[in-house]
């Protein structure tokens, strides 16, 4: 008698899941944010979905929330809220600086 998915099928689904990739430009800017004297040690940036919109928010966070996925790339920690992690699967986080010197984070499809 069989009920539900076989354990191997569930494991394969997890293997197919691809986390957000953090580009070198984003690593540099995240480190700049979390290396500030007032920033807590072990902190990072948290990406979450907006409750009443289809957008995402990025903020500095002391620790990940209980259900967050943590992506650590060369010491730059990104905490992904569960829904944001799904939306950002197979995406890359990039950072650019506008002419006024303000850092802008964006997501793009992974190349390759």
Secondary structure, 3 states (H helix, E strand, C coil): CCCCCCHHHHHHHHHHCCCCEECHHHHHHHHHHHCCCCCCCCCEEEEEECCCCCCEEEEEECCCCCCCEEEEECCEEEEECHHHHHHCCCEEEEEEECCCCCEEEEEEECCC
